[in-house]
């Protein structure tokens, strides 16, 4: 049992309030996932030609200048970074994937949480309220956010194993449920598509599958429709891209889910109480997503 929340702002005037609106949604799902929490924020676009990496290292005193220096020297790139808790956000004019590989090579304990232009992923062990506090979640501005609270029932509680997952540029995925064919799908993606995996988690496999479909020219909406053919099991997915947001439940739809929409925003929660904090929720259209139907908003969603 885990908790999922998502918030996509249709009204740009609300972007300064994204964190303040989103944090209570995440915290409300604590009893569905008290072991760890993860958040993807789409915000703070860098200058044209620049990419962003969100990077984690477990040691508080780690020398981030070594990472900056490696990217700058090897790729002849401009590199800046800023800390947020145990993570840093790197901005560079080097290609995102090349910079990520160099950052990982700097130290074996480094983990790349996300790469792209808009996305920043933060995740840590602990109660969602504490995770939100560490990253000053309420102060963040942005266009949309996706979050997950985890109850670890099948694997250890670690930062790497915390959800959510990003396997493509500006893509994030959260998942409540269990896939039954993820091991075979992982082998296919690894052997035939050259994709790499950092964990044994089935959500990472689903994220990699969606990233692969996006790389082949599918829209986010179409990539989630493809999941209905190629993924077995029971699941609720919430996915984000640089300018898109989408929701899908499997054909059985045994995991709880609720959507709400107003002229200002679209919100998702595993339970309605996660949405009850939102302004104007009393006037929102509120419904339970239908099984095997993709709901999407924004961009090429």
LINPEFEN-V364593 format. One record per residue. RES is the residue in one letter. D_LAST is the distance of its C-alpha to the last C-alpha in Angstrom with 2 decimals. Layout:
res;d_last
RES;D_LAST
RES;D_LAST
This chain:
res;d_last
X;27.72
X;25.15
X;23.22
X;19.52
X;18.25
X;15.11
X;14.90
X;12.24
X;14.33
X;13.68
X;17.21
X;17.89
X;21.52
X;20.91
X;19.69
X;23.29
X;23.41
X;20.39
X;22.75
X;25.33
X;22.97
X;21.36
X;24.60
X;26.29
X;23.36
X;23.68
X;27.47
X;27.62
X;26.35
X;29.33
X;31.25
X;28.41
X;28.33
X;31.28
X;31.49
X;28.72
X;25.54
X;22.55
X;20.19
X;17.21
X;17.14
X;14.97
X;17.77
X;20.51
X;19.18
X;22.13
X;23.72
X;22.26
X;23.17
X;23.31
X;21.48
X;21.69
X;22.91
X;23.60
X;26.74
X;29.05
X;32.76
X;34.87
X;37.96
X;38.14
X;40.43
X;38.49
X;39.03
X;35.66
X;37.56
X;38.02
X;34.27
X;34.04
X;37.09
X;35.90
X;32.66
X;34.59
X;37.43
X;35.71
X;32.94
X;34.94
X;32.17
X;31.99
X;31.16
X;31.14
X;30.26
X;30.56
X;31.29
X;29.70
X;31.74
X;31.84
X;28.86
X;28.65
X;25.92
X;26.82
X;25.90
X;26.94
X;26.78
X;27.06
X;24.23
X;22.33
X;23.12
X;26.73
X;27.26
X;25.96
X;28.42
X;31.24
X;30.60
X;30.77
X;33.95
X;35.62
X;36.22
X;35.56
X;34.55
X;31.64
X;28.16
X;24.99
X;22.58
X;19.65
X;19.19
X;17.00
X;17.14
X;15.72
X;15.97
X;19.31
X;20.16
X;23.46
X;25.08
X;28.68
X;31.17
X;32.64
X;31.97
X;28.65
X;30.75
X;32.46
X;29.34
X;27.89
X;31.27
X;31.54
X;28.36
X;29.03
X;25.72
X;26.73
X;27.25
X;23.81
X;21.71
X;18.03
X;14.70
X;13.52
X;15.20
X;15.34
X;18.81
X;21.01
X;24.71
X;26.50
X;29.57
X;30.85
X;32.34
X;32.25
X;32.42
X;33.92
X;32.64
X;31.69
X;29.32
X;27.88
X;27.40
X;25.80
X;22.17
X;19.37
X;18.63
X;16.92
X;17.48
X;15.37
X;14.98
X;13.07
X;11.84
X;13.36
X;13.97
X;16.45
X;18.17
X;20.93
X;22.95
X;24.40
X;23.52
X;26.50
X;25.67
X;24.30
X;27.53
X;27.45
X;23.80
X;24.65
X;27.55
X;25.55
X;22.98
X;25.93
X;28.30
X;26.22
X;23.26
X;25.26
X;23.11
X;25.08
X;25.14
X;26.80
X;27.33
X;27.97
X;25.25
X;23.13
X;20.06
X;20.38
X;20.50
X;17.32
X;15.58
X;17.29
X;16.25
X;12.49
X;13.31
X;15.37
X;12.86
X;10.56
X;13.94
X;14.66
X;11.96
X;9.50
X;5.72
X;4.72
X;5.04
X;8.02
X;9.33
X;9.80
X;11.40
X;13.59
X;14.76
X;16.55
X;18.68
X;19.44
X;19.73
X;22.79
X;23.73
X;22.59
X;19.63
X;17.22
X;14.20
X;12.29
X;9.96
X;9.05
X;8.26
X;9.99
X;7.86
X;5.10
X;6.68
X;7.05
X;10.48
X;12.51
X;16.28
X;18.50
X;20.57
X;23.44
X;21.62
X;24.69
X;23.09
X;22.90
X;19.76
X;19.28
X;16.62
X;17.71
X;16.35
X;18.35
X;18.01
X;17.84
X;15.52
X;13.69
X;15.68
X;16.03
X;19.38
X;21.34
X;23.90
X;24.18
X;26.65
X;24.01
X;22.58
X;26.07
X;26.38
X;23.73
X;25.09
X;24.87
X;23.93
X;26.83
X;25.20
X;21.72
X;20.38
X;20.68
X;20.00
X;19.89
X;16.75
X;17.95
X;18.58
X;16.41
X;13.69
X;10.00
X;8.98
X;5.60
X;5.72
X;5.56
X;5.35
X;3.81
X;0.00
